[in-house]
């Protein structure tokens, strides 16, 4: 499930190659994404696991065709609320390298929970050849490293529109997207209304799919975010208690000093 979401978001993040020396100027030309209200944002934020599961569905059904999720194993999907049997079935449906047979030929085997998500392409060269020379990025940490973070990922996935008059892409076959670098991107619009079937019955609009897969990618990048927030609150309360105790002790110790 996790791999599905990441692939969708990553797909939206693929940027077309630009002319040498012009990357910085082109990067300044994209629009700034409007801030979104994310439940996982802020010091007390936490992930909506229903949204994370839907996001994984988007990744699995859409994004995983092109985008890898190297930082995750199938067993990690148990952390989003899937049962062990669901994780086993998802892993077993994927084929991963299984070494070589007696004749030295490469063989595959069904994946297990301990295996990392499968690679959509045999090599970086194969990925580039299938995507106009630009290999789709891995999505394991995309929400952390992509400039603009989740806000821009969501804007990118929902920002495809007809090019304005006079717009000339620097790369043949690029699509206009004001949130991409240089306002163009090699990936065609990855999401469409009704493209994904949600198990919980949520209407699968393009905006909903984009929001869910962005949430999934944010979780994939920081799966222990909620635990860190809880620990931070506990440490803050503990330090506050110590400060109050120290103040009381100070008052008592120096109360007789005139």
C-alpha positions in Angstrom: 0.0 0.0 0.0 2.8 2.3 1.0 4.5 1.9 -2.4 1.4 3.0 -4.2 1.2 6.3 -2.7 4.8 7.2 -3.0 4.8 6.4 -6.7 1.9 8.7 -7.4 3.5 11.6 -5.6 6.9 10.9 -7.1 5.4 10.8 -10.5 4.1 14.3 -10.1 7.5 15.4 -9.0 9.5 14.3 -12.0 11.1 17.4 -13.5 12.4 17.8 -17.0 16.1 18.3 -17.6 17.1 22.0 -18.2 19.9 23.7 -20.0 23.2 23.8 -18.1 23.7 26.9 -16.0 20.0 27.8 -16.1 18.6 25.5 -13.3 18.6 28.2 -10.6 16.8 30.8 -12.8 14.3 28.2 -14.0 13.6 27.0 -10.5 12.5 30.5 -9.6 9.8 30.5 -12.2 7.5 28.0 -10.6 4.5 29.3 -8.6 4.4 29.0 -4.9 2.1 26.3 -3.6 -0.8 27.4 -1.4 -0.4 26.1 2.2 -2.6 23.1 3.0 -4.1 22.1 6.3 -2.2 18.8 7.0 -3.1 16.9 10.1 0.5 15.7 10.5 1.9 19.3 10.5 3.0 21.1 13.6 4.5 19.9 16.9 1.4 17.9 17.8 0.6 16.6 14.4 -0.3 13.0 13.7 -1.2 11.0 10.6 -4.7 10.0 9.7 -4.1 6.3 9.0 -7.2 6.0 6.9 -5.8 8.6 4.6 -2.4 6.9 4.6 -4.0 3.6 3.6 -5.9 5.4 0.8 -2.6 7.0 -0.3 -0.9 3.7 -0.4 -3.7 2.5 -2.7 -3.0 5.4 -5.0 0.7 4.6 -5.0 0.1 0.9 -5.6 -2.4 1.4 -8.4 -0.8 4.4 -10.1 2.6 5.5 -9.0 4.4 2.2 -8.5 4.4 1.6 -12.2 7.3 4.2 -12.5 8.4 5.2 -9.0 10.4 3.1 -6.5 10.1 3.2 -2.8 13.5 1.9 -1.8 13.3 2.9 1.8 10.4 0.6 2.7 9.8 -3.1 3.1 6.4 -4.7 2.6 6.4 -5.4 6.4 6.3 -1.6 7.0 2.7 -1.6 5.8 1.7 -3.2 9.1 2.4 0.2 10.6 -0.4 1.8 8.7 -3.0 -0.6 10.0 -2.9 -3.5 7.6 -3.1 -7.0 9.1 -0.3 -9.5 8.8 -2.3 -11.5 6.3 -2.9 -8.4 4.1 0.8 -7.6 4.2 1.6 -11.2 3.3 -0.8 -11.2 0.3 0.5 -7.8 -0.9 4.1 -9.0 -0.7 3.4 -12.4 -2.3 1.8 -10.6 -5.3 5.1 -9.1 -6.2 8.1 -10.8 -7.8 11.6 -9.9 -6.6 15.1 -11.2 -7.7 15.6 -14.7 -6.4 19.2 -15.4 -7.4 20.1 -17.8 -10.2 19.1 -21.3 -11.1 21.4 -24.3 -11.7 22.1 -23.0 -15.2 23.1 -19.5 -14.0 20.0 -17.8 -15.2 18.4 -15.1 -13.1 15.2 -16.2 -11.4 12.5 -14.4 -9.4 10.4 -15.4 -6.3 7.4 -14.1 -4.5 8.3 -11.3 -2.1 8.0 -11.6 1.6 7.3 -9.0 4.3 11.1 -8.6 4.8 11.7 -7.6 1.2 12.0 -4.0 0.1 9.4 -2.7 -2.4 10.2 -4.0 -5.9 11.9 -1.8 -8.5 9.7 -0.8 -11.4 12.6 -0.9 -13.8 15.6 -3.3 -14.1 18.1 -0.4 -14.0 18.4 3.4 -14.0 19.2 3.3 -17.7 16.0 1.4 -18.4 14.0 3.8 -16.3 15.4 6.8 -18.2 14.8 5.1 -21.6 11.1 4.6 -20.7 10.7 8.2 -19.5 12.1 10.5 -22.1 15.6 10.3 -20.6 14.6 11.3 -17.0 14.4 8.4 -14.6 11.5 8.8 -12.1 12.7 9.7 -8.6 12.5 7.4 -5.7 9.7 8.5 -3.4 10.9 7.2 0.0 12.0 10.6 1.2 10.3 12.8 -1.4 8.1 14.7 1.1 11.2 15.7 3.0 13.6 16.6 0.2 11.3 18.0 -2.5 11.4 21.8 -2.3 8.1 23.0 -1.0 7.3 19.7 0.7 3.8 18.2 0.8 2.2 21.5 -0.2 4.1 21.6 -3.5 3.6 17.9 -4.1 -0.1 18.3 -3.8 -0.1 21.4 -5.9 2.0 19.7 -8.6 -0.3 16.7 -8.8 -3.4 18.9 -9.1 -1.8 21.7 -11.1 -1.8 20.4 -14.7 -3.6 22.8 -17.0 -3.4 24.1 -20.6 -0.3 26.1 -21.3 -0.8 29.9 -21.5 -0.4 31.7 -24.9 3.2 32.0 -25.9 4.5 29.4 -23.5 7.3 27.3 -25.2 8.6 24.3 -23.3 12.4 23.8 -23.2 11.9 20.0 -23.6 9.8 18.4 -26.4 6.8 16.6 -25.0 6.8 18.3 -21.7 3.5 19.2 -20.0 2.7 22.6 -18.6 2.5 22.8 -14.8 3.0 26.1 -13.0 4.3 24.3 -9.9 7.1 22.4 -11.7 10.6 23.8 -12.2 10.5 26.0 -15.3 6.7 25.4 -15.3 7.1 22.2 -17.2 7.2 18.5 -16.4 7.9 15.3 -18.3 5.3 13.2 -16.5 1.8 13.3 -17.9 -1.0 14.0 -15.5 -0.9 10.8 -13.3 -4.3 11.2 -11.5 -7.9 11.3 -12.7 -11.3 11.2 -11.2 -12.3 7.6 -10.4 -8.8 6.2 -11.3 -8.4 4.5 -7.9 -10.9 2.3 -6.1 -10.9 3.0 -2.3 -11.8 0.2 0.0 -13.6 2.5 2.4 -15.8 3.9 -0.3 -14.4 7.5 -0.3 -15.1 9.2 -3.6 -11.9 9.1 -5.7 -11.7 12.6 -7.1 -8.4 13.8 -8.5 -8.0 16.2 -5.5 -8.7 13.4 -3.0 -6.3 11.0 -4.7 -3.6 13.7 -4.7 -4.2 14.6 -1.0 -4.1 10.9 0.1 -1.0 10.0 -1.8 0.7 13.1 -0.5 -0.2 12.1 3.0 1.1 8.6 2.3 4.4 10.0 1.0 4.7 12.2 4.1 4.2 9.1 6.3 6.7 7.1 4.2 9.3 9.8 4.8 8.6 10.1 8.5 6.9 6.9 9.7 7.8 7.6 13.4 6.6 11.2 13.4 3.8 10.7 15.9 6.1 8.8 18.3 8.6 11.6 18.2 5.9 14.2 18.9 4.7 12.2 21.9 8.2 11.9 23.2 8.8 15.6 22.7 5.7 16.4 24.7 6.7 14.0 27.5 10.2 15.5 27.6 8.8 19.1 27.7 6.4 18.2 30.6 9.3 16.6 32.5 11.6 19.6 32.1 8.7 21.9 33.1 8.2 19.8 36.2 11.9 19.9 37.1 11.9 23.7 36.6 9.0 24.1 39.0 10.6 21.8 41.5 13.9 23.7 41.3 12.1 27.0 41.8 10.2 25.7 44.9 13.5 24.3 46.4 15.3 27.6 45.8 12.5 29.5 47.6 12.7 27.1 50.5 16.5 27.0 50.8 16.8 30.8 50.7 13.7 31.7 52.6 15.7 32.4 55.8 18.3 34.5 54.2 17.7 38.2 54.7 
